[in-house]
Amino acid sequence: MGGRGPLWPVLLFALVAACGVHGGNVREGEEEEDDGGGGGDDPSVVSYSADIAPIFAVNCFGCHPPLSNFDALTLDGLLAGGDSGPAVIPGDPNGSLILKRLRGEIAPQMPLGFQLDPGDIALIETWIADGAPNN
């Protein structure tokens, strides 16, 4: 089975979700402490691992895997960007290249071939406006 088939983004999403959503060691019967880092049970806080990474896993990683010119797999890759510069500028959603491409403000619009759900774009915008935390 050579190459990456259409299931690759789905499997990667499952891996990101399984590894990134919880991340701590909480024993049965104990409660997880809130470190104030965002995410968790507060629905107003956008979490990179629970909210943003899964969007990129499903919609971007097929064309932008870790060893490509633009690594959409990691936060470091998003901050470093690709040939056109940083994809994410923490605190500056309107200056972030990724939002300009997702909105179709500059070509090529991403993802190629379809429009990302407006709710997902709004979530990414909120995350960037909040400083693009790695939570």
N, C-alpha and C positions, 0 to 999 in steps of 0.2 A: 504494500500500500504506500506508494510514494506520494510525497507532497501533503499539503494540508487540505482536507476535505471540508465541506460545508459545516461539519459538526465541530470543527476546531474552535470557533468563537464560543459556542455553547459550552463546551467542555472547559475552556479557559474561564468563562464566567462562573461556572460551578466551582472551580478551584479558587478563584478570587473570593467568591462569596463564602466558601467554607473556611478559608484561611484568614480573611480580613474582617469579617463581621464581628467576631467575638474577641479573639486575640488574647485573652487573659486566662489565668488559671483560677477558676472558681470551683470549689468543691461542692458537691451536692449538699444542699441545706444551708450554704453560705450565700450571702448577698454580695454582689459586685459593688465595690466602692466607686463613686463618681469622682473622677479626677478633674472634672471641669473641662476636659479636652474636647467636648462636643460629641455629637452623635448620641448614643445611648437611647434613653427613653424620651428625650425631648424632641418632639417632631419639628420644632422650629429650627433646629440645628441640622445643617446638611453635613453628612458624614462622607468623607472620601471613600472609605472602604465599603460602607453599606449602600451608599446612594450613587456616587459618581463612578467609581471603578467598574461596577456592573454595567453601566451605560456604555462605557468605552469597550468593555469586554465583548459585548454583544454587537456593537455597531462599528468599531474601529480597528480592533486587533487583527482582523482578517487581512487588512492591507498594511497595518502599521505594527508589526510584531517587534519584539525587543531588539532584534539585530538589523532593523531597517534604518533608513536615514532619519526617521522620526519614530521614537519609541513611545507608543501610547499605552504601554503596559504599566509604567511606573510614574509616580509623581515627579521623580527626578527627570524622567524623559519628557514629561509635559512642560516642566519648567525650562529645560534646556532647549526644547523645540527641535526643529529640523533645519533644512536649508533656508527657510524664510525667517528664522529667528524663533524666539520663545513662543510656545503655543499659549501659555498661561502667564499672565502678569498678575500676581496676587494683589487683590484690592482694586484692580482696574479691569472690570469686565469689558468695557467698551474698547480698551486698548489691547485686549487679548485676541490674538490671531485665531485661536480655536473658535471663539464665538463669532467672529466675523465670517469664518468659513461655514459654520453651522447655520448661520442666519442667511447665507447667500449674499452677504455684502461684498465679498471678494470671491473671485473664481480661483480654483474650482470649488463649488459648494461641496461640503462634506456632510454626511457620507456620500460617496459617489453613487448615483443611481436612485436615491430616495431622500426624502426630507425627514430629518429626525423629529420625533414627537415634540411639539412646542412645550409640553410640560417638562420634558427632559432638558431642553435648552434652558428653560427658566431655572431649573434646579442647578445646572452647571453655572449659570450666571450668578445665582445666589451664593454658591460655593466660592466662586472667584471673588465676588464682592466682599465676602467674609474673610478674605485673605488666603484662600486656597489651603486650608489647614490639612495636615496629614493625620486625620482622625478616623 
